[in-house]
Amino acid sequence: MWARLANPEVGKYLNEYFVSGFRSRHVKIVGQQKQGGNVASYSLRSRGRVLHCVAGPVDAATMVREAKWS
């Protein structure tokens, strides 16, 4: 998981209003760096309809703002 999920404000907000899950794709290790994996955060309705997507790793303030918007 990205560092933003370790932020207490983000964790509190997401735990209160969302059910969290993840889907991991294949991760390759090239040299000493990981490539691939979780690169987007989606807000979904209960039947899987996408409401919003945050692409790439973002800081805690951005994640909370985008979660509140969705």
mmCIF file of the N, C-alpha and C atoms, coordinates in Angstrom:
data_MODEL
# 
_entry.id   MODEL 
# 
loop_
_atom_site.group_PDB 
_atom_site.id 
_atom_site.type_symbol 
_atom_site.label_atom_id 
_atom_site.label_alt_id 
_atom_site.label_comp_id 
_atom_site.label_asym_id 
_atom_site.label_entity_id 
_atom_site.label_seq_id 
_atom_site.pdbx_PDB_ins_code 
_atom_site.Cartn_x 
_atom_site.Cartn_y 
_atom_site.Cartn_z 
_atom_site.occupancy 
_atom_site.B_iso_or_equiv 
_atom_site.pdbx_formal_charge 
_atom_site.auth_seq_id 
_atom_site.auth_comp_id 
_atom_site.auth_asym_id 
_atom_site.auth_atom_id 
_atom_site.pdbx_PDB_model_num 
ATOM 1   N N  . MET A 1 1  ? 0.834   -1.187 0.000   1.00 0.00 ? 1  MET A N  1 
ATOM 2   C CA . MET A 1 1  ? 0.000   0.000  0.000   1.00 0.00 ? 1  MET A CA 1 
ATOM 3   C C  . MET A 1 1  ? 0.872   1.240  0.000   1.00 0.00 ? 1  MET A C  1 
ATOM 4   N N  . TRP A 1 2  ? 0.331   2.326  -0.538  1.00 0.00 ? 2  TRP A N  1 
ATOM 5   C CA . TRP A 1 2  ? 1.081   3.567  -0.601  1.00 0.00 ? 2  TRP A CA 1 
ATOM 6   C C  . TRP A 1 2  ? 1.180   4.204  0.774   1.00 0.00 ? 2  TRP A C  1 
ATOM 7   N N  . ALA A 1 3  ? 2.151   5.052  0.941   1.00 0.00 ? 3  ALA A N  1 
ATOM 8   C CA . ALA A 1 3  ? 2.397   5.709  2.223   1.00 0.00 ? 3  ALA A CA 1 
ATOM 9   C C  . ALA A 1 3  ? 1.191   6.524  2.693   1.00 0.00 ? 3  ALA A C  1 
ATOM 10  N N  . ARG A 1 4  ? 0.398   7.053  1.779   1.00 0.00 ? 4  ARG A N  1 
ATOM 11  C CA . ARG A 1 4  ? -0.737  7.886  2.200   1.00 0.00 ? 4  ARG A CA 1 
ATOM 12  C C  . ARG A 1 4  ? -1.702  7.116  3.080   1.00 0.00 ? 4  ARG A C  1 
ATOM 13  N N  . LEU A 1 5  ? -1.783  5.786  2.925   1.00 0.00 ? 5  LEU A N  1 
ATOM 14  C CA . LEU A 1 5  ? -2.701  5.005  3.745   1.00 0.00 ? 5  LEU A CA 1 
ATOM 15  C C  . LEU A 1 5  ? -2.208  4.886  5.183   1.00 0.00 ? 5  LEU A C  1 
ATOM 16  N N  . ALA A 1 6  ? -0.945  5.167  5.423   1.00 0.00 ? 6  ALA A N  1 
ATOM 17  C CA . ALA A 1 6  ? -0.409  5.173  6.777   1.00 0.00 ? 6  ALA A CA 1 
ATOM 18  C C  . ALA A 1 6  ? -0.745  6.474  7.496   1.00 0.00 ? 6  ALA A C  1 
ATOM 19  N N  . ASN A 1 7  ? -1.214  7.476  6.768   1.00 0.00 ? 7  ASN A N  1 
ATOM 20  C CA . ASN A 1 7  ? -1.577  8.756  7.364   1.00 0.00 ? 7  ASN A CA 1 
ATOM 21  C C  . ASN A 1 7  ? -2.866  8.577  8.164   1.00 0.00 ? 7  ASN A C  1 
ATOM 22  N N  . PRO A 1 8  ? -2.872  8.938  9.469   1.00 0.00 ? 8  PRO A N  1 
ATOM 23  C CA . PRO A 1 8  ? -4.060  8.730  10.306  1.00 0.00 ? 8  PRO A CA 1 
ATOM 24  C C  . PRO A 1 8  ? -5.336  9.389  9.766   1.00 0.00 ? 8  PRO A C  1 
ATOM 25  N N  . GLU A 1 9  ? -5.235  10.593 9.192   1.00 0.00 ? 9  GLU A N  1 
ATOM 26  C CA . GLU A 1 9  ? -6.416  11.287 8.664   1.00 0.00 ? 9  GLU A CA 1 
ATOM 27  C C  . GLU A 1 9  ? -7.026  10.501 7.502   1.00 0.00 ? 9  GLU A C  1 
ATOM 28  N N  . VAL A 1 10 ? -6.176  10.014 6.611   1.00 0.00 ? 10 VAL A N  1 
ATOM 29  C CA . VAL A 1 10 ? -6.651  9.237  5.462   1.00 0.00 ? 10 VAL A CA 1 
ATOM 30  C C  . VAL A 1 10 ? -7.289  7.942  5.937   1.00 0.00 ? 10 VAL A C  1 
ATOM 31  N N  . GLY A 1 11 ? -6.599  7.219  6.800   1.00 0.00 ? 11 GLY A N  1 
ATOM 32  C CA . GLY A 1 11 ? -7.131  5.957  7.308   1.00 0.00 ? 11 GLY A CA 1 
ATOM 33  C C  . GLY A 1 11 ? -8.467  6.127  8.008   1.00 0.00 ? 11 GLY A C  1 
ATOM 34  N N  . LYS A 1 12 ? -8.587  7.151  8.848   1.00 0.00 ? 12 LYS A N  1 
ATOM 35  C CA . LYS A 1 12 ? -9.841  7.411  9.564   1.00 0.00 ? 12 LYS A CA 1 
ATOM 36  C C  . LYS A 1 12 ? -10.983 7.691  8.593   1.00 0.00 ? 12 LYS A C  1 
ATOM 37  N N  . TYR A 1 13 ? -10.739 8.556  7.618   1.00 0.00 ? 13 TYR A N  1 
ATOM 38  C CA . TYR A 1 13 ? -11.791 8.912  6.659   1.00 0.00 ? 13 TYR A CA 1 
ATOM 39  C C  . TYR A 1 13 ? -12.211 7.701  5.823   1.00 0.00 ? 13 TYR A C  1 
ATOM 40  N N  . LEU A 1 14 ? -11.235 6.991  5.273   1.00 0.00 ? 14 LEU A N  1 
ATOM 41  C CA . LEU A 1 14 ? -11.563 5.839  4.426   1.00 0.00 ? 14 LEU A CA 1 
ATOM 42  C C  . LEU A 1 14 ? -12.271 4.745  5.221   1.00 0.00 ? 14 LEU A C  1 
ATOM 43  N N  . ASN A 1 15 ? -11.835 4.485  6.453   1.00 0.00 ? 15 ASN A N  1 
ATOM 44  C CA . ASN A 1 15 ? -12.482 3.461  7.271   1.00 0.00 ? 15 ASN A CA 1 
ATOM 45  C C  . ASN A 1 15 ? -13.913 3.828  7.650   1.00 0.00 ? 15 ASN A C  1 
ATOM 46  N N  . GLU A 1 16 ? -14.177 5.120  7.793   1.00 0.00 ? 16 GLU A N  1 
ATOM 47  C CA . GLU A 1 16 ? -15.514 5.561  8.178   1.00 0.00 ? 16 GLU A CA 1 
ATOM 48  C C  . GLU A 1 16 ? -16.507 5.511  7.024   1.00 0.00 ? 16 GLU A C  1 
ATOM 49  N N  . TYR A 1 17 ? -16.063 5.850  5.800   1.00 0.00 ? 17 TYR A N  1 
ATOM 50  C CA . TYR A 1 17 ? -16.993 6.013  4.691   1.00 0.00 ? 17 TYR A CA 1 
ATOM 51  C C  . TYR A 1 17 ? -16.859 5.007  3.554   1.00 0.00 ? 17 TYR A C  1 
ATOM 52  N N  . PHE A 1 18 ? -15.832 4.175  3.575   1.00 0.00 ? 18 PHE A N  1 
ATOM 53  C CA . PHE A 1 18 ? -15.582 3.272  2.461   1.00 0.00 ? 18 PHE A CA 1 
ATOM 54  C C  . PHE A 1 18 ? -15.280 1.856  2.941   1.00 0.00 ? 18 PHE A C  1 
ATOM 55  N N  . VAL A 1 19 ? -15.485 0.907  2.064   1.00 0.00 ? 19 VAL A N  1 
ATOM 56  C CA . VAL A 1 19 ? -15.001 -0.452 2.266   1.00 0.00 ? 19 VAL A CA 1 
ATOM 57  C C  . VAL A 1 19 ? -13.789 -0.576 1.364   1.00 0.00 ? 19 VAL A C  1 
ATOM 58  N N  . SER A 1 20 ? -12.660 -0.917 1.926   1.00 0.00 ? 20 SER A N  1 
ATOM 59  C CA . SER A 1 20 ? -11.428 -0.947 1.147   1.00 0.00 ? 20 SER A CA 1 
ATOM 60  C C  . SER A 1 20 ? -11.148 -2.336 0.598   1.00 0.00 ? 20 SER A C  1 
ATOM 61  N N  . GLY A 1 21 ? -10.546 -2.346 -0.542  1.00 0.00 ? 21 GLY A N  1 
ATOM 62  C CA . GLY A 1 21 ? -10.102 -3.580 -1.173  1.00 0.00 ? 21 GLY A CA 1 
ATOM 63  C C  . GLY A 1 21 ? -9.003  -3.239 -2.149  1.00 0.00 ? 21 GLY A C  1 
ATOM 64  N N  . PHE A 1 22 ? -8.379  -4.235 -2.692  1.00 0.00 ? 22 PHE A N  1 
ATOM 65  C CA . PHE A 1 22 ? -7.361  -3.962 -3.690  1.00 0.00 ? 22 PHE A CA 1 
ATOM 66  C C  . PHE A 1 22 ? -7.265  -5.131 -4.655  1.00 0.00 ? 22 PHE A C  1 
ATOM 67  N N  . ARG A 1 23 ? -6.733  -4.840 -5.790  1.00 0.00 ? 23 ARG A N  1 
ATOM 68  C CA . ARG A 1 23 ? -6.474  -5.846 -6.806  1.00 0.00 ? 23 ARG A CA 1 
ATOM 69  C C  . ARG A 1 23 ? -5.044  -5.617 -7.271  1.00 0.00 ? 23 ARG A C  1 
ATOM 70  N N  . SER A 1 24 ? -4.244  -6.605 -7.104  1.00 0.00 ? 24 SER A N  1 
ATOM 71  C CA . SER A 1 24 ? -2.836  -6.464 -7.448  1.00 0.00 ? 24 SER A CA 1 
ATOM 72  C C  . SER A 1 24 ? -2.573  -7.126 -8.786  1.00 0.00 ? 24 SER A C  1 
ATOM 73  N N  . ARG A 1 25 ? -1.923  -6.402 -9.655  1.00 0.00 ? 25 ARG A N  1 
ATOM 74  C CA . ARG A 1 25 ? -1.493  -6.940 -10.937 1.00 0.00 ? 25 ARG A CA 1 
ATOM 75  C C  . ARG A 1 25 ? -0.081  -7.469 -10.782 1.00 0.00 ? 25 ARG A C  1 
ATOM 76  N N  . HIS A 1 26 ? 0.414   -8.037 -11.831 1.00 0.00 ? 26 HIS A N  1 
ATOM 77  C CA . HIS A 1 26 ? 1.776   -8.547 -11.801 1.00 0.00 ? 26 HIS A CA 1 
ATOM 78  C C  . HIS A 1 26 ? 2.762   -7.411 -11.561 1.00 0.00 ? 26 HIS A C  1 
ATOM 79  N N  . VAL A 1 27 ? 3.688   -7.633 -10.663 1.00 0.00 ? 27 VAL A N  1 
ATOM 80  C CA . VAL A 1 27 ? 4.729   -6.666 -10.367 1.00 0.00 ? 27 VAL A CA 1 
ATOM 81  C C  . VAL A 1 27 ? 6.058   -7.261 -10.817 1.00 0.00 ? 27 VAL A C  1 
ATOM 82  N N  . LYS A 1 28 ? 6.759   -6.509 -11.643 1.00 0.00 ? 28 LYS A N  1 
ATOM 83  C CA . LYS A 1 28 ? 8.084   -6.929 -12.099 1.00 0.00 ? 28 LYS A CA 1 
ATOM 84  C C  . LYS A 1 28 ? 9.130   -6.182 -11.297 1.00 0.00 ? 28 LYS A C  1 
ATOM 85  N N  . ILE A 1 29 ? 10.236  -6.833 -11.023 1.00 0.00 ? 29 ILE A N  1 
ATOM 86  C CA . ILE A 1 29 ? 11.360  -6.165 -10.395 1.00 0.00 ? 29 ILE A CA 1 
ATOM 87  C C  . ILE A 1 29 ? 12.439  -6.024 -11.446 1.00 0.00 ? 29 ILE A C  1 
ATOM 88  N N  . VAL A 1 30 ? 12.734  -4.763 -11.775 1.00 0.00 ? 30 VAL A N  1 
ATOM 89  C CA . VAL A 1 30 ? 13.755  -4.451 -12.772 1.00 0.00 ? 30 VAL A CA 1 
ATOM 90  C C  . VAL A 1 30 ? 14.891  -3.761 -12.031 1.00 0.00 ? 30 VAL A C  1 
ATOM 91  N N  . GLY A 1 31 ? 16.060  -4.388 -12.027 1.00 0.00 ? 31 GLY A N  1 
ATOM 92  C CA . GLY A 1 31 ? 17.146  -3.864 -11.203 1.00 0.00 ? 31 GLY A CA 1 
ATOM 93  C C  . GLY A 1 31 ? 16.731  -4.016 -9.755  1.00 0.00 ? 31 GLY A C  1 
ATOM 94  N N  . GLN A 1 32 ? 16.592  -2.905 -9.059  1.00 0.00 ? 32 GLN A N  1 
ATOM 95  C CA . GLN A 1 32 ? 16.125  -2.929 -7.670  1.00 0.00 ? 32 GLN A CA 1 
ATOM 96  C C  . GLN A 1 32 ? 14.816  -2.163 -7.502  1.00 0.00 ? 32 GLN A C  1 
ATOM 97  N N  . GLN A 1 33 ? 14.103  -1.912 -8.609  1.00 0.00 ? 33 GLN A N  1 
ATOM 98  C CA . GLN A 1 33 ? 12.848  -1.166 -8.539  1.00 0.00 ? 33 GLN A CA 1 
ATOM 99  C C  . GLN A 1 33 ? 11.673  -2.014 -8.992  1.00 0.00 ? 33 GLN A C  1 
ATOM 100 N N  . LYS A 1 34 ? 10.551  -1.828 -8.312  1.00 0.00 ? 34 LYS A N  1 
ATOM 101 C CA . LYS A 1 34 ? 9.311   -2.499 -8.702  1.00 0.00 ? 34 LYS A CA 1 
ATOM 102 C C  . LYS A 1 34 ? 8.649   -1.704 -9.824  1.00 0.00 ? 34 LYS A C  1 
ATOM 103 N N  . GLN A 1 35 ? 8.067   -2.416 -10.774 1.00 0.00 ? 35 GLN A N  1 
ATOM 104 C CA . GLN A 1 35 ? 7.295   -1.784 -11.844 1.00 0.00 ? 35 GLN A CA 1 
ATOM 105 C C  . GLN A 1 35 ? 5.950   -2.477 -11.913 1.00 0.00 ? 35 GLN A C  1 
ATOM 106 N N  . GLY A 1 36 ? 4.889   -1.670 -11.985 1.00 0.00 ? 36 GLY A N  1 
ATOM 107 C CA . GLY A 1 36 ? 3.544   -2.228 -12.041 1.00 0.00 ? 36 GLY A CA 1 
ATOM 108 C C  . GLY A 1 36 ? 2.909   -2.231 -10.663 1.00 0.00 ? 36 GLY A C  1 
ATOM 109 N N  . GLY A 1 37 ? 1.872   -3.017 -10.501 1.00 0.00 ? 37 GLY A N  1 
ATOM 110 C CA . GLY A 1 37 ? 1.182   -3.102 -9.217  1.00 0.00 ? 37 GLY A CA 1 
ATOM 111 C C  . GLY A 1 37 ? 0.018   -2.135 -9.147  1.00 0.00 ? 37 GLY A C  1 
ATOM 112 N N  . ASN A 1 38 ? -0.351  -1.757 -7.932  1.00 0.00 ? 38 ASN A N  1 
ATOM 113 C CA . ASN A 1 38 ? -1.482  -0.858 -7.713  1.00 0.00 ? 38 ASN A CA 1 
ATOM 114 C C  . ASN A 1 38 ? -1.088  0.565  -8.084  1.00 0.00 ? 38 ASN A C  1 
ATOM 115 N N  . VAL A 1 39 ? -1.702  1.099  -9.113  1.00 0.00 ? 39 VAL A N  1 
ATOM 116 C CA . VAL A 1 39 ? -1.359  2.443  -9.571  1.00 0.00 ? 39 VAL A CA 1 
ATOM 117 C C  . VAL A 1 39 ? -2.572  3.353  -9.667  1.00 0.00 ? 39 VAL A C  1 
ATOM 118 N N  . ALA A 1 40 ? -3.721  2.921  -9.155  1.00 0.00 ? 40 ALA A N  1 
ATOM 119 C CA . ALA A 1 40 ? -4.923  3.754  -9.183  1.00 0.00 ? 40 ALA A CA 1 
ATOM 120 C C  . ALA A 1 40 ? -5.817  3.388  -8.005  1.00 0.00 ? 40 ALA A C  1 
ATOM 121 N N  . SER A 1 41 ? -6.535  4.386  -7.499  1.00 0.00 ? 41 SER A N  1 
ATOM 122 C CA . SER A 1 41 ? -7.522  4.183  -6.437  1.00 0.00 ? 41 SER A CA 1 
ATOM 123 C C  . SER A 1 41 ? -8.892  4.495  -7.017  1.00 0.00 ? 41 SER A C  1 
ATOM 124 N N  . TYR A 1 42 ? -9.806  3.542  -6.923  1.00 0.00 ? 42 TYR A N  1 
ATOM 125 C CA . TYR A 1 42 ? -11.145 3.703  -7.488  1.00 0.00 ? 42 TYR A CA 1 
ATOM 126 C C  . TYR A 1 42 ? -12.180 3.848  -6.390  1.00 0.00 ? 42 TYR A C  1 
ATOM 127 N N  . SER A 1 43 ? -13.177 4.691  -6.630  1.00 0.00 ? 43 SER A N  1 
ATOM 128 C CA . SER A 1 43 ? -14.373 4.766  -5.796  1.00 0.00 ? 43 SER A CA 1 
ATOM 129 C C  . SER A 1 43 ? -15.472 4.099  -6.601  1.00 0.00 ? 43 SER A C  1 
ATOM 130 N N  . LEU A 1 44 ? -16.057 3.058  -6.022  1.00 0.00 ? 44 LEU A N  1 
ATOM 131 C CA . LEU A 1 44 ? -17.065 2.264  -6.727  1.00 0.00 ? 44 LEU A CA 1 
ATOM 132 C C  . LEU A 1 44 ? -18.387 2.260  -5.986  1.00 0.00 ? 44 LEU A C  1 
ATOM 133 N N  . ARG A 1 45 ? -19.465 2.082  -6.729  1.00 0.00 ? 45 ARG A N  1 
ATOM 134 C CA . ARG A 1 45 ? -20.768 1.804  -6.126  1.00 0.00 ? 45 ARG A CA 1 
ATOM 135 C C  . ARG A 1 45 ? -20.765 0.340  -5.700  1.00 0.00 ? 45 ARG A C  1 
ATOM 136 N N  . SER A 1 46 ? -21.763 -0.084 -4.966  1.00 0.00 ? 46 SER A N  1 
ATOM 137 C CA . SER A 1 46 ? -21.789 -1.446 -4.431  1.00 0.00 ? 46 SER A CA 1 
ATOM 138 C C  . SER A 1 46 ? -21.807 -2.526 -5.515  1.00 0.00 ? 46 SER A C  1 
ATOM 139 N N  . ARG A 1 47 ? -22.296 -2.201 -6.698  1.00 0.00 ? 47 ARG A N  1 
ATOM 140 C CA . ARG A 1 47 ? -22.321 -3.199 -7.783  1.00 0.00 ? 47 ARG A CA 1 
ATOM 141 C C  . ARG A 1 47 ? -21.157 -3.040 -8.753  1.00 0.00 ? 47 ARG A C  1 
ATOM 142 N N  . GLY A 1 48 ? -20.177 -2.211 -8.394  1.00 0.00 ? 48 GLY A N  1 
ATOM 143 C CA . GLY A 1 48 ? -18.975 -2.110 -9.188  1.00 0.00 ? 48 GLY A CA 1 
ATOM 144 C C  . GLY A 1 48 ? -18.904 -0.950 -10.166 1.00 0.00 ? 48 GLY A C  1 
ATOM 145 N N  . ARG A 1 49 ? -19.924 -0.110 -10.220 1.00 0.00 ? 49 ARG A N  1 
ATOM 146 C CA . ARG A 1 49 ? -19.878 1.044  -11.124 1.00 0.00 ? 49 ARG A CA 1 
ATOM 147 C C  . ARG A 1 49 ? -18.839 2.044  -10.619 1.00 0.00 ? 49 ARG A C  1 
ATOM 148 N N  . VAL A 1 50 ? -17.956 2.487  -11.497 1.00 0.00 ? 50 VAL A N  1 
ATOM 149 C CA . VAL A 1 50 ? -16.896 3.420  -11.121 1.00 0.00 ? 50 VAL A CA 1 
ATOM 150 C C  . VAL A 1 50 ? -17.472 4.826  -10.973 1.00 0.00 ? 50 VAL A C  1 
ATOM 151 N N  . LEU A 1 51 ? -17.249 5.433  -9.805  1.00 0.00 ? 51 LEU A N  1 
ATOM 152 C CA . LEU A 1 51 ? -17.656 6.811  -9.566  1.00 0.00 ? 51 LEU A CA 1 
ATOM 153 C C  . LEU A 1 51 ? -16.506 7.776  -9.812  1.00 0.00 ? 51 LEU A C  1 
ATOM 154 N N  . HIS A 1 52 ? -15.294 7.344  -9.456  1.00 0.00 ? 52 HIS A N  1 
ATOM 155 C CA . HIS A 1 52 ? -14.144 8.243  -9.527  1.00 0.00 ? 52 HIS A CA 1 
ATOM 156 C C  . HIS A 1 52 ? -12.875 7.406  -9.494  1.00 0.00 ? 52 HIS A C  1 
ATOM 157 N N  . CYS A 1 53 ? -11.797 7.948  -10.048 1.00 0.00 ? 53 CYS A N  1 
ATOM 158 C CA . CYS A 1 53 ? -10.510 7.265  -10.051 1.00 0.00 ? 53 CYS A CA 1 
ATOM 159 C C  . CYS A 1 53 ? -9.406  8.278  -9.774  1.00 0.00 ? 53 CYS A C  1 
ATOM 160 N N  . VAL A 1 54 ? -8.497  7.919  -8.891  1.00 0.00 ? 54 VAL A N  1 
ATOM 161 C CA . VAL A 1 54 ? -7.309  8.733  -8.620  1.00 0.00 ? 54 VAL A CA 1 
ATOM 162 C C  . VAL A 1 54 ? -6.133  7.946  -9.183  1.00 0.00 ? 54 VAL A C  1 
ATOM 163 N N  . ALA A 1 55 ? -5.482  8.510  -10.177 1.00 0.00 ? 55 ALA A N  1 
ATOM 164 C CA . ALA A 1 55 ? -4.395  7.798  -10.854 1.00 0.00 ? 55 ALA A CA 1 
ATOM 165 C C  . ALA A 1 55 ? -3.058  8.060  -10.176 1.00 0.00 ? 55 ALA A C  1 
ATOM 166 N N  . GLY A 1 56 ? -2.316  7.007  -9.990  1.00 0.00 ? 56 GLY A N  1 
ATOM 167 C CA . GLY A 1 56 ? -0.959  7.106  -9.461  1.00 0.00 ? 56 GLY A CA 1 
ATOM 168 C C  . GLY A 1 56 ? -0.912  7.366  -7.968  1.00 0.00 ? 56 GLY A C  1 
ATOM 169 N N  . PRO A 1 57 ? 0.293   7.325  -7.427  1.00 0.00 ? 57 PRO A N  1 
ATOM 170 C CA . PRO A 1 57 ? 0.455   7.614  -5.999  1.00 0.00 ? 57 PRO A CA 1 
ATOM 171 C C  . PRO A 1 57 ? 0.274   9.109  -5.747  1.00 0.00 ? 57 PRO A C  1 
ATOM 172 N N  . VAL A 1 58 ? -0.495  9.453  -4.734  1.00 0.00 ? 58 VAL A N  1 
ATOM 173 C CA . VAL A 1 58 ? -0.739  10.853 -4.387  1.00 0.00 ? 58 VAL A CA 1 
ATOM 174 C C  . VAL A 1 58 ? -0.493  11.045 -2.897  1.00 0.00 ? 58 VAL A C  1 
ATOM 175 N N  . ASP A 1 59 ? -0.352  12.293 -2.468  1.00 0.00 ? 59 ASP A N  1 
ATOM 176 C CA . ASP A 1 59 ? -0.129  12.546 -1.049  1.00 0.00 ? 59 ASP A CA 1 
ATOM 177 C C  . ASP A 1 59 ? -1.444  12.426 -0.275  1.00 0.00 ? 59 ASP A C  1 
ATOM 178 N N  . ALA A 1 60 ? -1.340  12.447 1.053   1.00 0.00 ? 60 ALA A N  1 
ATOM 179 C CA . ALA A 1 60 ? -2.503  12.239 1.923   1.00 0.00 ? 60 ALA A CA 1 
ATOM 180 C C  . ALA A 1 60 ? -3.590  13.280 1.693   1.00 0.00 ? 60 ALA A C  1 
ATOM 181 N N  . ALA A 1 61 ? -3.219  14.544 1.591   1.00 0.00 ? 61 ALA A N  1 
ATOM 182 C CA . ALA A 1 61 ? -4.215  15.603 1.407   1.00 0.00 ? 61 ALA A CA 1 
ATOM 183 C C  . ALA A 1 61 ? -5.004  15.412 0.118   1.00 0.00 ? 61 ALA A C  1 
ATOM 184 N N  . THR A 1 62 ? -4.323  15.023 -0.945  1.00 0.00 ? 62 THR A N  1 
ATOM 185 C CA . THR A 1 62 ? -4.990  14.789 -2.223  1.00 0.00 ? 62 THR A CA 1 
ATOM 186 C C  . THR A 1 62 ? -5.942  13.601 -2.120  1.00 0.00 ? 62 THR A C  1 
ATOM 187 N N  . MET A 1 63 ? -5.516  12.533 -1.463  1.00 0.00 ? 63 MET A N  1 
ATOM 188 C CA . MET A 1 63 ? -6.365  11.343 -1.349  1.00 0.00 ? 63 MET A CA 1 
ATOM 189 C C  . MET A 1 63 ? -7.631  11.641 -0.570  1.00 0.00 ? 63 MET A C  1 
ATOM 190 N N  . VAL A 1 64 ? -7.517  12.361 0.538   1.00 0.00 ? 64 VAL A N  1 
ATOM 191 C CA . VAL A 1 64 ? -8.704  12.713 1.327   1.00 0.00 ? 64 VAL A CA 1 
ATOM 192 C C  . VAL A 1 64 ? -9.622  13.617 0.517   1.00 0.00 ? 64 VAL A C  1 
ATOM 193 N N  . ARG A 1 65 ? -9.063  14.625 -0.163  1.00 0.00 ? 65 ARG A N  1 
ATOM 194 C CA . ARG A 1 65 ? -9.871  15.536 -0.987  1.00 0.00 ? 65 ARG A CA 1 
ATOM 195 C C  . ARG A 1 65 ? -10.632 14.767 -2.066  1.00 0.00 ? 65 ARG A C  1 
ATOM 196 N N  . GLU A 1 66 ? -9.956  13.866 -2.755  1.00 0.00 ? 66 GLU A N  1 
ATOM 197 C CA . GLU A 1 66 ? -10.584 13.106 -3.820  1.00 0.00 ? 66 GLU A CA 1 
ATOM 198 C C  . GLU A 1 66 ? -11.626 12.122 -3.275  1.00 0.00 ? 66 GLU A C  1 
ATOM 199 N N  . ALA A 1 67 ? -11.359 11.520 -2.123  1.00 0.00 ? 67 ALA A N  1 
ATOM 200 C CA . ALA A 1 67 ? -12.334 10.611 -1.507  1.00 0.00 ? 67 ALA A CA 1 
ATOM 201 C C  . ALA A 1 67 ? -13.581 11.368 -1.099  1.00 0.00 ? 67 ALA A C  1 
ATOM 202 N N  . LYS A 1 68 ? -13.420 12.545 -0.526  1.00 0.00 ? 68 LYS A N  1 
ATOM 203 C CA . LYS A 1 68 ? -14.571 13.365 -0.140  1.00 0.00 ? 68 LYS A CA 1 
ATOM 204 C C  . LYS A 1 68 ? -15.376 13.782 -1.364  1.00 0.00 ? 68 LYS A C  1 
ATOM 205 N N  . TRP A 1 69 ? -14.673 14.106 -2.464  1.00 0.00 ? 69 TRP A N  1 
ATOM 206 C CA . TRP A 1 69 ? -15.361 14.504 -3.687  1.00 0.00 ? 69 TRP A CA 1 
ATOM 207 C C  . TRP A 1 69 ? -16.203 13.353 -4.228  1.00 0.00 ? 69 TRP A C  1 
ATOM 208 N N  . SER A 1 70 ? -15.656 12.150 -4.189  1.00 0.00 ? 70 SER A N  1 
ATOM 209 C CA . SER A 1 70 ? -16.384 11.022 -4.779  1.00 0.00 ? 70 SER A CA 1 
ATOM 210 C C  . SER A 1 70 ? -17.578 10.629 -3.921  1.00 0.00 ? 70 SER A C  1 
# 
